[in-house]
Every structure is written in C-alpha cells, then in structure tokens.
Amino acid sequence: MKTKDYHPYIYFLVDSNIVFVYKIESNSYLQIDELHSSGQWETYILEEGDVFDTFLHTESKPLEGRSYLIAQERYLIMLDKINHQIHKYKKMLYDKTIPIHIACSESAAGCIRVGLDQPKRVIGFPGLLSIGPLWKINEEAGINYRNEWLFEHINFESDDYAYQVTFKNSIREINDIPEQSPIYLWYGDNADEQICLRFILHLLKNKPNKIYLLNTNALHKSVDKNQKLTYSSQLTPEDLKDIYEKHTFDQILSIQDRIQFVKEWENLLRSKNVLRIYTKQEIKEVPEDYYDSFILNTLKDLHEKRGQKEFIVTGELIGHLFDLNPSIYPIFLEYRIRHLVYSGTLELKGIPKSMRHYSVKLR
C-alpha cells in the first residue's frame, strides 16, 4: 500500500484508484480502537490521468455514501504510519523543561497522572516483559518473534494487536523526550517492572537527561510498613503523591549504574526463554513450566476442600493462585492451565476462549 505525507494529512492508496486521506487533529498517539474515532477521514477516487504521487485532495471532491472493508494487516499499517507521522512532528510541540514521569505499568502511570501536580508528562509501559521471548526485541525479527509467541499462547482480553500498538507508542513517547527534561522513573520489586526499568534505560541510553529512580516498594515501605506491595499499580494516586513529595531527589542515576542496567537488558536479549522471575534482587530465567506444579497442587487442595473433584471455573482457580502468589501474570497462568488441558493432565469443560468461559479439574 503506497502512502505519502502532506502534513497534517496522510494519503493511503488502498486500491488502484481509491485514496483514503486522514487528517491528524491531535498530537497524541492513536491506539488501535481510536483510528476511526480520532482525526478525520475522507475517500477520493483517482480520475483518469491522476497520479497518486502528485494527487492533492484539495483539488478533488470526496466520495460520500460509500464504505470499504480493510484487512486488519492494512489497518495496522495505516495506524503505524499515522503514529509515525505524529511522532515526526511531535518533538516540535514538546515543552523542553517539563518533568517526565515514566512508569513501568500503565495502571501506575494513570495514578501518577491523577496524583501528581502539574506540570508533568506521564508515560506508561504496557508491561508483560516478564513473559514471552525478549530475544532480539530491539530488532524487527525479534519483535515479530515475540509478537508471534504472544499471539499463539496468550489470551488477551482486548484486541490481539492492542498490546503491540501500545508498546510501540510507548517507545515513541520515550524517543520524543527532550534532552533538557528531568526524568522520574517509577518501578517496583517484581520481574515485570525490573525488566521494564532496564528496557527503558536502554531506550534512554543516548539521552543526557538527568534520571531519578523511584522504587515504589522501598519508598512506600518507609511510609507504610504494614502494606505488602508487589506492583506499583497497587498504590493509590495519594500514595504516589506522598512518595514523590517526600523524596529529596538529591541523587541522579550515575553513568556507571545506567551502563550496568543497559548491560543487564542486553543480556536478556540473547535468550529465547519465555519466563522470568525476580528473586533476591535479581532477574532470573526459569523454565516455561515453572508454575505448573503450583497450579496442580492448588487445584488439588481446592478439590480436597470441596470433598470431590468438581470442575472449577478457570478464572476462580487463577484468583486463588494469584492470592497465593501475586507476582505471576494471570494471563500466563491461564496459558499454562490450557497447556495442562492439552497435555491431558487436566480435564476441560467449556471453550477456552477466556478464563471465564471454561472450567477444569484434575483427571
């Protein structure tokens, strides 16, 4: 599909003579469900003698009353092109002194937006870096390899491609950061946020910005020793505001520490392992079936408590597992439960299209 830029317009030649024209009306990156609701679309026909490379929509009349079905692959290409164009011009609009807060969790980022006073800009990462391959994820081949694994193994509740789009947009947001802006990097003591911390510092490795680390586990513990914290997203906007206002920020992340974090990230890129945990302040790769015995033993305990081997809704089982170990992604547990079904260890009732739609029991 041929495209061309005529900012703030982008042209897409979707057929031999059909041109879609999109007008960018915001400097915010689009998510997959916003492509039709954000901006302005018009459709044009190339008349005889018209050439796409020189076509200008301002010299033609748009079509009305027609609709076209676009394959999802093309849809994603169009979305990526629009976001790339937004990225291209966004740097010109960035306030070069505004503080940048980056959270290794979209939920935590939302709380930071609510809790902290303006001015600020907040970037949230979609997570999931503790599961799925990270092999060569800084290259197209590695990204495709990871996306294929996620597509084949993980039941996303939302659109299959929403995670990919959000992930790429988060990288764009970080690339947009002006060199003068101070950066506050929020993370917790769990595999996902620790890996994300290293990935973000890798993305920032060529930027001279001052970087301040905020370990939510350590900083919140100094405020409330009674609350057991696994993820930054467990904190309220008020908690995060309290942490930020009480922190002195008298020490920026050193060059040596930045280099070390980046080295640790680069080590992760060499492996095709699909599961990582955080233990004893270290990221550790473990086998894919690491939690299988935990799943089976928990299911066995539930059967014994109920006095019989009855089917248990997978979502309920995962709820019990998560209560026992909140550091595990529920969607990874659901994948392993499906694997145990397919391997004949568990019996299935229902259709495993989501954890709410099927039940399992021990054979």
N, C-alpha and C positions, 0 to 999 in steps of 0.2 A: 504494500500500500504506500503510494507516494504521499509525501506531506511537504508543506512549506510554511514558513512563518511570515506573518505580516502584522507584527505586534500592534494591538493586543489580540489579533486574530490568528488562528491556525487553520490551515486548509488540509483536508483529507480527501484524496481521490479514492473513493471506495469502490468505484466501478469504472468502466471505460469512459463514461461521460457524467458520472454523478460525483458531485463535490459537496462534502459537509464542511461547513465553516463554523468554527467555535470561537466565541468572543470571551476572553478572560476578563472577569469582573472582580476578581479578588486575588490577593497575594498569598492566600492560604492554599496549601497543597490539598488536592482532592483525594478523598477516599473512594473506594470502588462504588459505593452506593450514592455518591454525590454527583456523578458525571452528568446525569440528566437534570438534576435539580439546581445545579450551580452553573452560572455562566449562561450564555445564550447560543443556541444552535439554529442554523439555517441551512437549507439544502438548495443547491443550484445544479442546473444542467449545462454542460459544455455544449454550446451550439456548434454547428458545422464551422470549422475554421478556427475554433477556440483551442488554445493550447494551455494545459494545466499550469505550466511553469510561468506563463505570463498572465494568467487569468486573474482578474480582480473582481471580487463580488460586488463592489460598489458600482460597477458598470452593468450589472445584471439584476434581474428581479428574482427573488427567492421563490421556490416552489411552495405551494400551500396544499394542505389536504392529503399529503402522501406520507407514508411511513415505510421504514426499511428495517429488515431484520439483520442484525450484525452478529457475526460469530464471536464467541467470547474471546478468542485469541486476538481478533482485531480490536475488540473493545478494550482489551488490556493495553494493546499497543497505543491506541488513541489516548488512553488515560495517562500512560507513561510519557507520551510526547507533550501533553498539556502540562503535566507536573514539571517536566524538564524545562519547558518554556517559562513557567512561573519561577523556577529556580534561577534561570538565566537573568531575569530582571529583578529578582527579589533583593539581591545584595544592595542595589541602589537605594532601596527603601528602608534598610535596616538602620536603626538607631545604634551608632557605633559605641555608645558608652553604657547602654542599658545592661544590667546584670542578667546573665543567662543561667537558668537552673535546669540541669539535666537529671532526670530521674530514671533509674533502671527498672521502671514499672510505669505503665500508663495510668494505673489507679493512683499511685503515689503522685504522679505528675498532676493529676486532677486535683488532689488535695492541696498540693503546693500552689496551684493557681488560685484556689479559694482562700487558703490560709495566709499566704504572704502578701504584704502590701505592695502596691505599685511603686515605682516602675519595675518591671521584670518581664522576662520572656521565659516560658517553660517548654521544655522538650521532653516528651516521654517515649521510652522504648517499649515495644510490644512484648519483649521477653522471649521465653521458650528456648533460650540459648543453652540450657542445661540438658535439653533433649534434642535428638536429631544430629546428624553429622555436621561438623564445622569445617571439614576438610576443604581447603582452598576457597573458603567462603568470600575471600576478598577478590576472587576471580569469577568470571561468568560461569565457567564449568562447575565450580564449587557451589555457587548459588543454585544452579539448576539441579545439581546432585542433591542438595539439601531440600529444595522445594519438592523434588520428586519423592524423596523419602517421607516427608511430612504428608504429602498428598496420598501416598499409598498406605500410611499407617495411622494417621491421626484423624479422629472425627472432630472437625471444627464445628462449633455450634453455628457460626456465622458462615458467610460465603467462603468457599475454599480459597479464593485468591485475596481475601481481605487482609490476611496477615502479611502476605508478600508485599502488597501495596503500602501498608502502614510501615513495615520495616524499611522499605526503600525511601519513603517520605521522611522517616526519622533521620536517616543518613543524610538526606538533602538538607534537613534543618540544621544539622551539625556543620555541614560544609558551608552553610550560609553565615555562620557566626563571624562577626568582625573581629579582627585581631586585638582591638582595644577593650573588648568586653571582658569583665571578670566572669569566670565560670564556676558555678557551685554544683558539684557532682554528688548526688544523693544515692546511697546504696545500702544494702543490708547484708547480714551474715548468712547468706544462703547461696547455693550454687548458681542460681539464675542471675542474681544481681551481682555476684562476684565476677562471673564471666562477662556480664554486660559491662561492668566497670572497666575491665581490661579491653574490651572491644571499643568502647567509647574513647579511651585514652589512645588506642591505636588510631582511631579516626582523627584525633586531635594532635597527633604526634608532630605534625609540621606547623602547628599554630603556636605562636609565642604567648598566648593568653596566660594570665595568672589563673591557676586552678586550685580550688579549695575542696577538700573531700569532707563529706558529712556521712559518717557511718551511723545510720539510724539506730542500730542495735546498741552501740556503745553510748551514743549521746542521749538516747531515751532512757537507758538504764540509769544514767546519772540523775534523771528527773523522777523516774518511777521504777523502783527496783522490784516491784511486785508483778508487773506485767511481763509475761513471757512473749517475746517478739520473734517471729520468724521472717516475715516480709515487711518491707517499708509500707506496703499498702494497708497494713493493719492499723497504722497510725491515722489519727483524725487530722483535719486541717489545723485544729488548735494545737495538737501535739507538735506538728511540724513547725508551726509558727513559734512555739515555745522553744524548740530546739534551735531554730535559726537566730532568734533574738538573744538567746543566752550564750551562743557560741562567739568566741572572741575573734576568730579568723585572723590570728596573728602569724599563721604559718602556711605558706603556699606549698603545693606539692613540688618537691625538688625534682630537678632534671634527672638525677640518678633513679629516683623512685618511678618517674614516668617511663624511663627506659626499661626498668625491670618489669613493670606491668605490661609493656608492649611485648617484651620477650616472652612472657608467660602466655600472652594471647597468641603469638606466632607459633608457640609450641602446640597449642590446641589445633591450629590449622593443619597440622601434619597428620592428624588421626581421623579415621573414619568411624571411630567409636560413636555410639548414639546415646549414651547416658553418662552423666557426670554428677557427682555429689560434692558437697563441701563439708569437710571434716577436719578437725584440728587445724583450722585456719589455712586449709589447703584444698585446692580443686583436685578431685581425684576421679579418674575414669574407671567405671565399673562395667561389668557385663550387662548386656541388654536384659537378661532375666534376673537381675539383681533383686528385684522386689517380688518375684513370683512366689517364693516360699512364704513371704509375708502375707501376700494375698490369700494363698491357700490356707494358711494357719488361721487367719482372721475369719475366713469363711467357715472353717471347721468349728471354731469357737462359737460362731453365730448359730450354726446347726445344733450344737450341743445345748446352748442356752434355750433354744426353742423346742428341744426334745425330739426333733426329726429333721431329715434332710428335705427341707422345703425350698422352693425357688425364692430367691431374694432379688429384688429389683437392683440392677447394677448400680444405679445412682445411689441407692441406700447403702450398698456394700462400700462404694467409694467414699461415702460420707463417713462410715466407720473407720476406713483406712486413713482418711485424711485427719480425723480426730486423733488417731494414734501417732501419725507422722505427717504433720502439715507441710513438710518440706518437699513432698512429692506432688508433681503436677497431676491433678485429677484426670486430664486427658491422656497422660501417659499410662496411668493405672488402667484406664478404660481400654487402651490399646493392648496392654498385657492380658487383661481379662479376655478380650476377644481371641488373643493368641492361645490362651489356655483352653478356650472353647474349641478352636480349630484343631488343636493338637489332641483333643479327646479327653483332656483332664477334667473339664467342666461340661456340664450339660446345659443346653440352651433352651429357653422358651421365649419366643418373640423374634423381632427383627432388629439386629444390632446396628441401627442407623444412628442411634444416640444412646447415652447411658440411661435414659428414661424409658426407652422402648423395648428393653429386653431384660430378662431375669436369668440368673444362673444358680446352679447348685453343684456340689461335688458328686461325681459319679460313684 
